C-alpha cells in the first residue's frame, strides 16, 4: 500500500488489507495435489462451456452464435488436452 493509502486507512480507523507476502514460503512441496488442481480446472472449464452454451441458446445474432460454437469447440479441445 502506498503511504497516502496507509494514512487514509489509519486516520479513518479502517482495517488494512492482508499482505500476500506472509503467504509465500520457501517450500518445494506443493500444498495441493495434482488431482485437486485438475478437478478445479475441469470445474472452471465446464462452467465456461456452460456459460457459452447459455449465451448460444439466447443469441439472436448468427455471427455471435457462430463465434460461441467455435469457442465451445476450442475449449473442448483445450479440456481434452488437459485431461491427457
PyMOL Python script that loads the backbone (N, CA, C, O; Angstrom):
from pymol import cmd

cmd.read_pdbstr("""\
ATOM      1  N   UNK A   1       0.839  -1.173   0.000  1.00  0.00           N
ATOM      2  CA  UNK A   1       0.000   0.000   0.000  1.00  0.00           C
ATOM      3  C   UNK A   1       0.884   1.236   0.000  1.00  0.00           C
ATOM      4  O   UNK A   1       1.952   1.245   0.612  1.00  0.00           O
ATOM      5  N   UNK A   2       0.443   2.260  -0.676  1.00  0.00           N
ATOM      6  CA  UNK A   2       1.219   3.493  -0.710  1.00  0.00           C
ATOM      7  C   UNK A   2       1.068   4.245   0.603  1.00  0.00           C
ATOM      8  O   UNK A   2       0.174   3.963   1.401  1.00  0.00           O
ATOM      9  N   UNK A   3       1.942   5.187   0.804  1.00  0.00           N
ATOM     10  CA  UNK A   3       1.935   5.969   2.045  1.00  0.00           C
ATOM     11  C   UNK A   3       0.620   6.729   2.200  1.00  0.00           C
ATOM     12  O   UNK A   3       0.071   6.810   3.299  1.00  0.00           O
ATOM     13  N   UNK A   4       0.121   7.281   1.101  1.00  0.00           N
ATOM     14  CA  UNK A   4      -1.136   8.036   1.133  1.00  0.00           C
ATOM     15  C   UNK A   4      -2.305   7.128   1.537  1.00  0.00           C
ATOM     16  O   UNK A   4      -3.145   7.505   2.355  1.00  0.00           O
ATOM     17  N   UNK A   5      -2.342   5.943   0.958  1.00  0.00           N
ATOM     18  CA  UNK A   5      -3.418   4.998   1.281  1.00  0.00           C
ATOM     19  C   UNK A   5      -3.345   4.558   2.732  1.00  0.00           C
ATOM     20  O   UNK A   5      -4.374   4.413   3.391  1.00  0.00           O
ATOM     21  N   UNK A   6      -2.124   4.343   3.239  1.00  0.00           N
ATOM     22  CA  UNK A   6      -1.966   3.954   4.636  1.00  0.00           C
ATOM     23  C   UNK A   6      -2.487   5.037   5.567  1.00  0.00           C
ATOM     24  O   UNK A   6      -3.100   4.737   6.591  1.00  0.00           O
ATOM     25  N   UNK A   7      -2.244   6.306   5.212  1.00  0.00           N
ATOM     26  CA  UNK A   7      -2.744   7.401   6.041  1.00  0.00           C
ATOM     27  C   UNK A   7      -4.264   7.436   6.051  1.00  0.00           C
ATOM     28  O   UNK A   7      -4.874   7.650   7.099  1.00  0.00           O
ATOM     29  N   UNK A   8      -4.871   7.232   4.910  1.00  0.00           N
ATOM     30  CA  UNK A   8      -6.337   7.247   4.829  1.00  0.00           C
ATOM     31  C   UNK A   8      -6.915   6.110   5.663  1.00  0.00           C
ATOM     32  O   UNK A   8      -7.876   6.299   6.409  1.00  0.00           O
ATOM     33  N   UNK A   9      -6.319   4.927   5.530  1.00  0.00           N
ATOM     34  CA  UNK A   9      -6.811   3.767   6.278  1.00  0.00           C
ATOM     35  C   UNK A   9      -6.636   3.985   7.773  1.00  0.00           C
ATOM     36  O   UNK A   9      -7.548   3.720   8.556  1.00  0.00           O
ATOM     37  N   UNK A  10      -5.458   4.469   8.169  1.00  0.00           N
ATOM     38  CA  UNK A  10      -5.171   4.673   9.590  1.00  0.00           C
ATOM     39  C   UNK A  10      -6.023   5.789  10.186  1.00  0.00           C
ATOM     40  O   UNK A  10      -6.567   5.628  11.278  1.00  0.00           O
ATOM     41  N   UNK A  11      -6.145   6.900   9.498  1.00  0.00           N
ATOM     42  CA  UNK A  11      -6.888   8.044  10.024  1.00  0.00           C
ATOM     43  C   UNK A  11      -8.386   7.792  10.127  1.00  0.00           C
ATOM     44  O   UNK A  11      -9.062   8.438  10.927  1.00  0.00           O
ATOM     45  N   UNK A  12      -8.910   6.877   9.343  1.00  0.00           N
ATOM     46  CA  UNK A  12     -10.343   6.610   9.365  1.00  0.00           C
ATOM     47  C   UNK A  12     -10.688   5.310  10.085  1.00  0.00           C
ATOM     48  O   UNK A  12     -11.803   4.804   9.961  1.00  0.00           O
ATOM     49  N   UNK A  13      -9.738   4.775  10.832  1.00  0.00           N
ATOM     50  CA  UNK A  13      -9.938   3.547  11.615  1.00  0.00           C
ATOM     51  C   UNK A  13     -10.473   2.394  10.768  1.00  0.00           C
ATOM     52  O   UNK A  13     -11.345   1.641  11.201  1.00  0.00           O
ATOM     53  N   UNK A  14      -9.937   2.269   9.558  1.00  0.00           N
ATOM     54  CA  UNK A  14     -10.312   1.171   8.678  1.00  0.00           C
ATOM     55  C   UNK A  14      -9.288   0.054   8.810  1.00  0.00           C
ATOM     56  O   UNK A  14      -8.132   0.300   9.154  1.00  0.00           O
ATOM     57  N   UNK A  15      -9.710  -1.152   8.542  1.00  0.00           N
ATOM     58  CA  UNK A  15      -8.758  -2.261   8.579  1.00  0.00           C
ATOM     59  C   UNK A  15      -7.986  -2.288   7.271  1.00  0.00           C
ATOM     60  O   UNK A  15      -8.549  -2.064   6.199  1.00  0.00           O
ATOM     61  N   UNK A  16      -6.720  -2.558   7.367  1.00  0.00           N
ATOM     62  CA  UNK A  16      -5.906  -2.624   6.155  1.00  0.00           C
ATOM     63  C   UNK A  16      -5.963  -4.034   5.589  1.00  0.00           C
ATOM     64  O   UNK A  16      -6.107  -4.998   6.341  1.00  0.00           O
ATOM     65  N   UNK A  17      -5.854  -4.163   4.280  1.00  0.00           N
ATOM     66  CA  UNK A  17      -5.906  -5.490   3.670  1.00  0.00           C
ATOM     67  C   UNK A  17      -4.687  -6.316   4.067  1.00  0.00           C
ATOM     68  O   UNK A  17      -3.610  -5.779   4.326  1.00  0.00           O
ATOM     69  N   UNK A  18      -4.878  -7.613   4.107  1.00  0.00           N
ATOM     70  CA  UNK A  18      -3.780  -8.516   4.450  1.00  0.00           C
ATOM     71  C   UNK A  18      -2.727  -8.516   3.351  1.00  0.00           C
ATOM     72  O   UNK A  18      -3.043  -8.407   2.166  1.00  0.00           O
ATOM     73  N   UNK A  19      -1.506  -8.637   3.753  1.00  0.00           N
ATOM     74  CA  UNK A  19      -0.410  -8.660   2.797  1.00  0.00           C
ATOM     75  C   UNK A  19      -0.214 -10.083   2.273  1.00  0.00           C
ATOM     76  O   UNK A  19      -0.315 -11.049   3.029  1.00  0.00           O
ATOM     77  N   UNK A  20       0.064 -10.204   0.977  1.00  0.00           N
ATOM     78  CA  UNK A  20       0.307 -11.524   0.385  1.00  0.00           C
ATOM     79  C   UNK A  20       1.716 -12.014   0.689  1.00  0.00           C
ATOM     80  O   UNK A  20       2.025 -13.187   0.484  1.00  0.00           O
ATOM     81  N   UNK A  21       2.560 -11.132   1.173  1.00  0.00           N
ATOM     82  CA  UNK A  21       3.944 -11.512   1.458  1.00  0.00           C
ATOM     83  C   UNK A  21       3.988 -12.622   2.502  1.00  0.00           C
ATOM     84  O   UNK A  21       4.831 -13.516   2.419  1.00  0.00           O
ATOM     85  N   UNK A  22       3.095 -12.574   3.478  1.00  0.00           N
ATOM     86  CA  UNK A  22       3.091 -13.583   4.528  1.00  0.00           C
ATOM     87  C   UNK A  22       2.648 -14.953   4.015  1.00  0.00           C
ATOM     88  O   UNK A  22       2.854 -15.953   4.703  1.00  0.00           O
ATOM     89  N   UNK A  23       2.054 -15.023   2.842  1.00  0.00           N
ATOM     90  CA  UNK A  23       1.580 -16.283   2.280  1.00  0.00           C
ATOM     91  C   UNK A  23       2.661 -17.034   1.518  1.00  0.00           C
ATOM     92  O   UNK A  23       2.468 -18.206   1.194  1.00  0.00           O
ATOM     93  N   UNK A  24       3.779 -16.408   1.225  1.00  0.00           N
ATOM     94  CA  UNK A  24       4.840 -17.040   0.455  1.00  0.00           C
ATOM     95  C   UNK A  24       5.751 -17.843   1.372  1.00  0.00           C
ATOM     96  O   UNK A  24       6.061 -17.418   2.485  1.00  0.00           O
ATOM     97  N   UNK A  25       6.174 -19.005   0.893  1.00  0.00           N
ATOM     98  CA  UNK A  25       7.099 -19.833   1.653  1.00  0.00           C
ATOM     99  C   UNK A  25       8.231 -20.298   0.748  1.00  0.00           C
ATOM    100  O   UNK A  25       8.183 -20.121  -0.469  1.00  0.00           O
ATOM    101  N   UNK A  26       9.232 -20.882   1.349  1.00  0.00           N
ATOM    102  CA  UNK A  26      10.354 -21.446   0.610  1.00  0.00           C
ATOM    103  C   UNK A  26      10.141 -22.933   0.318  1.00  0.00           C
ATOM    104  O   UNK A  26      11.050 -23.602  -0.174  1.00  0.00           O
ATOM    105  N   UNK A  27       8.984 -23.438   0.607  1.00  0.00           N
ATOM    106  CA  UNK A  27       8.706 -24.863   0.449  1.00  0.00           C
ATOM    107  C   UNK A  27       8.770 -25.289  -1.017  1.00  0.00           C
ATOM    108  O   UNK A  27       8.335 -24.562  -1.910  1.00  0.00           O
ATOM    109  N   UNK A  28       9.310 -26.460  -1.240  1.00  0.00           N
ATOM    110  CA  UNK A  28       9.347 -27.022  -2.591  1.00  0.00           C
ATOM    111  C   UNK A  28       8.295 -28.107  -2.755  1.00  0.00           C
ATOM    112  O   UNK A  28       8.155 -28.679  -3.836  1.00  0.00           O
ATOM    113  N   UNK A  29       7.552 -28.395  -1.687  1.00  0.00           N
ATOM    114  CA  UNK A  29       6.486 -29.399  -1.729  1.00  0.00           C
ATOM    115  C   UNK A  29       5.177 -28.694  -2.074  1.00  0.00           C
ATOM    116  O   UNK A  29       4.790 -27.752  -1.382  1.00  0.00           O
ATOM    117  N   UNK A  30       4.485 -29.133  -3.135  1.00  0.00           N
ATOM    118  CA  UNK A  30       3.231 -28.463  -3.496  1.00  0.00           C
ATOM    119  C   UNK A  30       2.169 -28.664  -2.408  1.00  0.00           C
ATOM    120  O   UNK A  30       2.007 -29.774  -1.900  1.00  0.00           O
ATOM    121  N   UNK A  31       1.442 -27.592  -2.048  1.00  0.00           N
ATOM    122  CA  UNK A  31       0.444 -27.711  -0.980  1.00  0.00           C
ATOM    123  C   UNK A  31      -0.824 -28.440  -1.412  1.00  0.00           C
ATOM    124  O   UNK A  31      -1.581 -28.913  -0.565  1.00  0.00           O
ATOM    125  N   UNK A  32      -1.064 -28.536  -2.707  1.00  0.00           N
ATOM    126  CA  UNK A  32      -2.266 -29.187  -3.207  1.00  0.00           C
ATOM    127  C   UNK A  32      -1.879 -30.300  -4.166  1.00  0.00           C
ATOM    128  O   UNK A  32      -0.864 -30.216  -4.857  1.00  0.00           O
ATOM    129  N   UNK A  33      -2.689 -31.329  -4.201  1.00  0.00           N
ATOM    130  CA  UNK A  33      -2.398 -32.461  -5.080  1.00  0.00           C
ATOM    131  C   UNK A  33      -2.743 -32.110  -6.529  1.00  0.00           C
ATOM    132  O   UNK A  33      -3.527 -31.200  -6.797  1.00  0.00           O
ATOM    133  N   UNK A  34      -2.147 -32.845  -7.436  1.00  0.00           N
ATOM    134  CA  UNK A  34      -2.434 -32.646  -8.860  1.00  0.00           C
ATOM    135  C   UNK A  34      -3.891 -32.959  -9.162  1.00  0.00           C
ATOM    136  O   UNK A  34      -4.506 -32.304 -10.003  1.00  0.00           O
ATOM    137  N   UNK A  35      -4.447 -33.955  -8.483  1.00  0.00           N
ATOM    138  CA  UNK A  35      -5.855 -34.310  -8.711  1.00  0.00           C
ATOM    139  C   UNK A  35      -6.789 -33.178  -8.309  1.00  0.00           C
ATOM    140  O   UNK A  35      -7.769 -32.895  -8.998  1.00  0.00           O
ATOM    141  N   UNK A  36      -6.479 -32.535  -7.193  1.00  0.00           N
ATOM    142  CA  UNK A  36      -7.314 -31.418  -6.743  1.00  0.00           C
ATOM    143  C   UNK A  36      -7.234 -30.257  -7.718  1.00  0.00           C
ATOM    144  O   UNK A  36      -8.254 -29.652  -8.047  1.00  0.00           O
ATOM    145  N   UNK A  37      -6.034 -29.939  -8.184  1.00  0.00           N
ATOM    146  CA  UNK A  37      -5.872 -28.841  -9.131  1.00  0.00           C
ATOM    147  C   UNK A  37      -6.570 -29.160 -10.452  1.00  0.00           C
ATOM    148  O   UNK A  37      -7.200 -28.285 -11.045  1.00  0.00           O
ATOM    149  N   UNK A  38      -6.462 -30.405 -10.917  1.00  0.00           N
ATOM    150  CA  UNK A  38      -7.144 -30.809 -12.143  1.00  0.00           C
ATOM    151  C   UNK A  38      -8.655 -30.713 -11.974  1.00  0.00           C
ATOM    152  O   UNK A  38      -9.358 -30.291 -12.891  1.00  0.00           O
ATOM    153  N   UNK A  39      -9.156 -31.103 -10.802  1.00  0.00           N
ATOM    154  CA  UNK A  39     -10.587 -31.001 -10.520  1.00  0.00           C
ATOM    155  C   UNK A  39     -11.049 -29.553 -10.636  1.00  0.00           C
ATOM    156  O   UNK A  39     -12.088 -29.284 -11.237  1.00  0.00           O
ATOM    157  N   UNK A  40     -10.297 -28.625 -10.072  1.00  0.00           N
ATOM    158  CA  UNK A  40     -10.682 -27.208 -10.140  1.00  0.00           C
ATOM    159  C   UNK A  40     -10.643 -26.690 -11.581  1.00  0.00           C
ATOM    160  O   UNK A  40     -11.522 -25.931 -11.988  1.00  0.00           O
ATOM    161  N   UNK A  41      -9.652 -27.086 -12.337  1.00  0.00           N
ATOM    162  CA  UNK A  41      -9.568 -26.657 -13.736  1.00  0.00           C
ATOM    163  C   UNK A  41     -10.749 -27.200 -14.523  1.00  0.00           C
ATOM    164  O   UNK A  41     -11.342 -26.485 -15.331  1.00  0.00           O
ATOM    165  N   UNK A  42     -11.095 -28.472 -14.290  1.00  0.00           N
ATOM    166  CA  UNK A  42     -12.226 -29.083 -15.002  1.00  0.00           C
ATOM    167  C   UNK A  42     -13.522 -28.360 -14.658  1.00  0.00           C
ATOM    168  O   UNK A  42     -14.353 -28.126 -15.536  1.00  0.00           O
ATOM    169  N   UNK A  43     -13.700 -28.007 -13.398  1.00  0.00           N
ATOM    170  CA  UNK A  43     -14.903 -27.275 -12.987  1.00  0.00           C
ATOM    171  C   UNK A  43     -14.971 -25.913 -13.677  1.00  0.00           C
ATOM    172  O   UNK A  43     -16.032 -25.512 -14.156  1.00  0.00           O
ATOM    173  N   UNK A  44     -13.846 -25.203 -13.731  1.00  0.00           N
ATOM    174  CA  UNK A  44     -13.826 -23.887 -14.376  1.00  0.00           C
ATOM    175  C   UNK A  44     -14.093 -23.995 -15.875  1.00  0.00           C
ATOM    176  O   UNK A  44     -14.835 -23.188 -16.435  1.00  0.00           O
ATOM    177  N   UNK A  45     -13.488 -24.991 -16.526  1.00  0.00           N
ATOM    178  CA  UNK A  45     -13.716 -25.177 -17.961  1.00  0.00           C
ATOM    179  C   UNK A  45     -15.178 -25.548 -18.213  1.00  0.00           C
ATOM    180  O   UNK A  45     -15.792 -25.051 -19.157  1.00  0.00           O
ATOM    181  N   UNK A  46     -15.731 -26.416 -17.374  1.00  0.00           N
ATOM    182  CA  UNK A  46     -17.137 -26.808 -17.527  1.00  0.00           C
ATOM    183  C   UNK A  46     -18.070 -25.613 -17.356  1.00  0.00           C
ATOM    184  O   UNK A  46     -19.044 -25.463 -18.094  1.00  0.00           O
ATOM    185  N   UNK A  47     -17.764 -24.770 -16.383  1.00  0.00           N
ATOM    186  CA  UNK A  47     -18.587 -23.576 -16.173  1.00  0.00           C
ATOM    187  C   UNK A  47     -18.497 -22.651 -17.380  1.00  0.00           C
ATOM    188  O   UNK A  47     -19.505 -22.089 -17.808  1.00  0.00           O
ATOM    189  N   UNK A  48     -17.294 -22.490 -17.932  1.00  0.00           N
ATOM    190  CA  UNK A  48     -17.118 -21.645 -19.110  1.00  0.00           C
ATOM    191  C   UNK A  48     -17.914 -22.145 -20.301  1.00  0.00           C
ATOM    192  O   UNK A  48     -18.558 -21.363 -21.001  1.00  0.00           O
ATOM    193  N   UNK A  49     -17.867 -23.465 -20.531  1.00  0.00           N
ATOM    194  CA  UNK A  49     -18.632 -24.042 -21.634  1.00  0.00           C
ATOM    195  C   UNK A  49     -20.130 -23.892 -21.369  1.00  0.00           C
ATOM    196  O   UNK A  49     -20.903 -23.630 -22.290  1.00  0.00           O
ATOM    197  N   UNK A  50     -20.532 -24.057 -20.122  1.00  0.00           N
ATOM    198  CA  UNK A  50     -21.942 -23.880 -19.772  1.00  0.00           C
ATOM    199  C   UNK A  50     -22.431 -22.467 -20.030  1.00  0.00           C
ATOM    200  O   UNK A  50     -23.532 -22.264 -20.543  1.00  0.00           O
ATOM    201  N   UNK A  51     -21.605 -21.490 -19.669  1.00  0.00           N
ATOM    202  CA  UNK A  51     -21.978 -20.091 -19.915  1.00  0.00           C
ATOM    203  C   UNK A  51     -22.073 -19.804 -21.411  1.00  0.00           C
ATOM    204  O   UNK A  51     -22.984 -19.110 -21.863  1.00  0.00           O
ATOM    205  N   UNK A  52     -21.124 -20.345 -22.174  1.00  0.00           N
ATOM    206  CA  UNK A  52     -21.192 -20.144 -23.621  1.00  0.00           C
ATOM    207  C   UNK A  52     -22.414 -20.833 -24.220  1.00  0.00           C
ATOM    208  O   UNK A  52     -23.035 -20.309 -25.145  1.00  0.00           O
ATOM    209  N   UNK A  53     -22.755 -21.999 -23.699  1.00  0.00           N
ATOM    210  CA  UNK A  53     -23.958 -22.693 -24.163  1.00  0.00           C
ATOM    211  C   UNK A  53     -25.214 -21.887 -23.861  1.00  0.00           C
ATOM    212  O   UNK A  53     -26.131 -21.827 -24.680  1.00  0.00           O
ATOM    213  N   UNK A  54     -25.255 -21.268 -22.684  1.00  0.00           N
ATOM    214  CA  UNK A  54     -26.397 -20.423 -22.337  1.00  0.00           C
ATOM    215  C   UNK A  54     -26.461 -19.209 -23.250  1.00  0.00           C
ATOM    216  O   UNK A  54     -27.543 -18.799 -23.670  1.00  0.00           O
ATOM    217  N   UNK A  55     -25.311 -18.636 -23.557  1.00  0.00           N
ATOM    218  CA  UNK A  55     -25.267 -17.493 -24.484  1.00  0.00           C
ATOM    219  C   UNK A  55     -25.735 -17.911 -25.874  1.00  0.00           C
ATOM    220  O   UNK A  55     -26.473 -17.187 -26.542  1.00  0.00           O
ATOM    221  N   UNK A  56     -25.294 -19.088 -26.291  1.00  0.00           N
ATOM    222  CA  UNK A  56     -25.680 -19.602 -27.601  1.00  0.00           C
ATOM    223  C   UNK A  56     -27.182 -19.813 -27.691  1.00  0.00           C
ATOM    224  O   UNK A  56     -27.784 -19.571 -28.737  1.00  0.00           O
ATOM    225  N   UNK A  57     -27.787 -20.263 -26.601  1.00  0.00           N
ATOM    226  CA  UNK A  57     -29.220 -20.574 -26.639  1.00  0.00           C
ATOM    227  C   UNK A  57     -30.097 -19.329 -26.722  1.00  0.00           C
ATOM    228  O   UNK A  57     -31.231 -19.413 -27.192  1.00  0.00           O
ATOM    229  N   UNK A  58     -29.601 -18.180 -26.277  1.00  0.00           N
ATOM    230  CA  UNK A  58     -30.435 -16.975 -26.306  1.00  0.00           C
ATOM    231  C   UNK A  58     -29.982 -15.956 -27.334  1.00  0.00           C
ATOM    232  O   UNK A  58     -30.619 -14.915 -27.498  1.00  0.00           O
ATOM    233  N   UNK A  59     -28.890 -16.243 -28.027  1.00  0.00           N
ATOM    234  CA  UNK A  59     -28.370 -15.293 -29.003  1.00  0.00           C
ATOM    235  C   UNK A  59     -29.253 -15.263 -30.244  1.00  0.00           C
ATOM    236  O   UNK A  59     -29.630 -16.306 -30.779  1.00  0.00           O
ATOM    237  N   UNK A  60     -29.575 -14.063 -30.690  1.00  0.00           N
ATOM    238  CA  UNK A  60     -30.389 -13.906 -31.890  1.00  0.00           C
ATOM    239  C   UNK A  60     -29.544 -13.478 -33.086  1.00  0.00           C
ATOM    240  O   UNK A  60     -30.059 -13.294 -34.189  1.00  0.00           O
ATOM    241  N   UNK A  61     -28.262 -13.326 -32.858  1.00  0.00           N
ATOM    242  CA  UNK A  61     -27.376 -12.938 -33.955  1.00  0.00           C
ATOM    243  C   UNK A  61     -26.604 -14.157 -34.440  1.00  0.00           C
ATOM    244  O   UNK A  61     -25.989 -14.875 -33.652  1.00  0.00           O
ATOM    245  N   UNK A  62     -26.647 -14.376 -35.749  1.00  0.00           N
ATOM    246  CA  UNK A  62     -25.980 -15.540 -36.321  1.00  0.00           C
ATOM    247  C   UNK A  62     -24.469 -15.467 -36.176  1.00  0.00           C
ATOM    248  O   UNK A  62     -23.818 -16.485 -35.943  1.00  0.00           O
ATOM    249  N   UNK A  63     -23.905 -14.271 -36.313  1.00  0.00           N
ATOM    250  CA  UNK A  63     -22.449 -14.154 -36.205  1.00  0.00           C
ATOM    251  C   UNK A  63     -21.964 -14.489 -34.796  1.00  0.00           C
ATOM    252  O   UNK A  63     -20.914 -15.112 -34.640  1.00  0.00           O
ATOM    253  N   UNK A  64     -22.715 -14.083 -33.767  1.00  0.00           N
ATOM    254  CA  UNK A  64     -22.331 -14.419 -32.404  1.00  0.00           C
ATOM    255  C   UNK A  64     -22.526 -15.906 -32.130  1.00  0.00           C
ATOM    256  O   UNK A  64     -21.707 -16.525 -31.450  1.00  0.00           O
ATOM    257  N   UNK A  65     -23.587 -16.473 -32.646  1.00  0.00           N
ATOM    258  CA  UNK A  65     -23.827 -17.908 -32.456  1.00  0.00           C
ATOM    259  C   UNK A  65     -22.686 -18.718 -33.049  1.00  0.00           C
ATOM    260  O   UNK A  65     -22.258 -19.711 -32.461  1.00  0.00           O
ATOM    261  N   UNK A  66     -22.196 -18.306 -34.201  1.00  0.00           N
ATOM    262  CA  UNK A  66     -21.061 -18.990 -34.827  1.00  0.00           C
ATOM    263  C   UNK A  66     -19.821 -18.863 -33.954  1.00  0.00           C
ATOM    264  O   UNK A  66     -19.098 -19.842 -33.764  1.00  0.00           O
ATOM    265  N   UNK A  67     -19.565 -17.673 -33.423  1.00  0.00           N
ATOM    266  CA  UNK A  67     -18.399 -17.479 -32.559  1.00  0.00           C
ATOM    267  C   UNK A  67     -18.500 -18.300 -31.274  1.00  0.00           C
ATOM    268  O   UNK A  67     -17.506 -18.867 -30.819  1.00  0.00           O
ATOM    269  N   UNK A  68     -19.705 -18.364 -30.684  1.00  0.00           N
ATOM    270  CA  UNK A  68     -19.894 -19.180 -29.484  1.00  0.00           C
ATOM    271  C   UNK A  68     -19.620 -20.650 -29.790  1.00  0.00           C
ATOM    272  O   UNK A  68     -18.983 -21.342 -28.996  1.00  0.00           O
ATOM    273  N   UNK A  69     -20.095 -21.124 -30.928  1.00  0.00           N
ATOM    274  CA  UNK A  69     -19.882 -22.513 -31.313  1.00  0.00           C
ATOM    275  C   UNK A  69     -18.400 -22.810 -31.510  1.00  0.00           C
ATOM    276  O   UNK A  69     -17.910 -23.855 -31.081  1.00  0.00           O
ATOM    277  N   UNK A  70     -17.696 -21.902 -32.150  1.00  0.00           N
ATOM    278  CA  UNK A  70     -16.257 -22.079 -32.351  1.00  0.00           C
ATOM    279  C   UNK A  70     -15.533 -22.089 -31.004  1.00  0.00           C
ATOM    280  O   UNK A  70     -14.647 -22.914 -30.781  1.00  0.00           O
ATOM    281  N   UNK A  71     -15.906 -21.184 -30.117  1.00  0.00           N
ATOM    282  CA  UNK A  71     -15.278 -21.129 -28.799  1.00  0.00           C
ATOM    283  C   UNK A  71     -15.532 -22.402 -27.997  1.00  0.00           C
ATOM    284  O   UNK A  71     -14.629 -22.903 -27.326  1.00  0.00           O
ATOM    285  N   UNK A  72     -16.745 -22.925 -28.063  1.00  0.00           N
ATOM    286  CA  UNK A  72     -17.057 -24.163 -27.351  1.00  0.00           C
ATOM    287  C   UNK A  72     -16.190 -25.301 -27.871  1.00  0.00           C
ATOM    288  O   UNK A  72     -15.692 -26.105 -27.082  1.00  0.00           O
ATOM    289  N   UNK A  73     -16.003 -25.382 -29.179  1.00  0.00           N
ATOM    290  CA  UNK A  73     -15.129 -26.408 -29.749  1.00  0.00           C
ATOM    291  C   UNK A  73     -13.685 -26.239 -29.321  1.00  0.00           C
ATOM    292  O   UNK A  73     -13.017 -27.213 -28.974  1.00  0.00           O
ATOM    293  N   UNK A  74     -13.199 -25.000 -29.342  1.00  0.00           N
ATOM    294  CA  UNK A  74     -11.825 -24.726 -28.917  1.00  0.00           C
ATOM    295  C   UNK A  74     -11.610 -25.082 -27.449  1.00  0.00           C
ATOM    296  O   UNK A  74     -10.596 -25.681 -27.093  1.00  0.00           O
ATOM    297  N   UNK A  75     -12.555 -24.716 -26.612  1.00  0.00           N
ATOM    298  CA  UNK A  75     -12.439 -25.018 -25.183  1.00  0.00           C
ATOM    299  C   UNK A  75     -12.513 -26.523 -24.959  1.00  0.00           C
ATOM    300  O   UNK A  75     -11.824 -27.054 -24.088  1.00  0.00           O
ATOM    301  N   UNK A  76     -13.337 -27.211 -25.730  1.00  0.00           N
ATOM    302  CA  UNK A  76     -13.410 -28.671 -25.624  1.00  0.00           C
ATOM    303  C   UNK A  76     -12.083 -29.326 -25.965  1.00  0.00           C
ATOM    304  O   UNK A  76     -11.665 -30.268 -25.292  1.00  0.00           O
ATOM    305  N   UNK A  77     -11.416 -28.835 -27.005  1.00  0.00           N
ATOM    306  CA  UNK A  77     -10.094 -29.374 -27.354  1.00  0.00           C
ATOM    307  C   UNK A  77      -9.068 -29.059 -26.268  1.00  0.00           C
ATOM    308  O   UNK A  77      -8.214 -29.890 -25.959  1.00  0.00           O
ATOM    309  N   UNK A  78      -9.150 -27.866 -25.692  1.00  0.00           N
ATOM    310  CA  UNK A  78      -8.258 -27.489 -24.604  1.00  0.00           C
ATOM    311  C   UNK A  78      -8.464 -28.411 -23.398  1.00  0.00           C
ATOM    312  O   UNK A  78      -7.501 -28.862 -22.778  1.00  0.00           O
ATOM    313  N   UNK A  79      -9.730 -28.683 -23.077  1.00  0.00           N
ATOM    314  CA  UNK A  79     -10.036 -29.565 -21.951  1.00  0.00           C
ATOM    315  C   UNK A  79      -9.544 -30.984 -22.220  1.00  0.00           C
ATOM    316  O   UNK A  79      -9.054 -31.656 -21.313  1.00  0.00           O
ATOM    317  N   UNK A  80      -9.672 -31.432 -23.450  1.00  0.00           N
ATOM    318  CA  UNK A  80      -9.196 -32.771 -23.796  1.00  0.00           C
ATOM    319  C   UNK A  80      -7.678 -32.865 -23.635  1.00  0.00           C
ATOM    320  O   UNK A  80      -7.162 -33.859 -23.122  1.00  0.00           O
ATOM    321  N   UNK A  81      -6.966 -31.823 -24.076  1.00  0.00           N
ATOM    322  CA  UNK A  81      -5.510 -31.803 -23.908  1.00  0.00           C
ATOM    323  C   UNK A  81      -5.139 -31.828 -22.421  1.00  0.00           C
ATOM    324  O   UNK A  81      -4.192 -32.506 -22.022  1.00  0.00           O
ATOM    325  N   UNK A  82      -5.888 -31.089 -21.613  1.00  0.00           N
ATOM    326  CA  UNK A  82      -5.617 -31.076 -20.181  1.00  0.00           C
ATOM    327  C   UNK A  82      -5.893 -32.404 -19.516  1.00  0.00           C
ATOM    328  O   UNK A  82      -5.210 -32.771 -18.560  1.00  0.00           O
ATOM    329  N   UNK A  83      -6.875 -33.127 -19.999  1.00  0.00           N
ATOM    330  CA  UNK A  83      -7.206 -34.426 -19.436  1.00  0.00           C
ATOM    331  C   UNK A  83      -6.126 -35.457 -19.725  1.00  0.00           C
ATOM    332  O   UNK A  83      -5.895 -36.374 -18.937  1.00  0.00           O
ATOM    333  N   UNK A  84      -5.469 -35.293 -20.870  1.00  0.00           N
ATOM    334  CA  UNK A  84      -4.410 -36.253 -21.225  1.00  0.00           C
ATOM    335  C   UNK A  84      -3.135 -35.858 -20.518  1.00  0.00           C
ATOM    336  O   UNK A  84      -2.112 -36.525 -20.671  1.00  0.00           O
TER     337      UNK A  84
END
""", "prot")
cmd.dss("prot")
cmd.show_as("cartoon", "prot")
cmd.util.cbc("prot")
cmd.orient("prot")
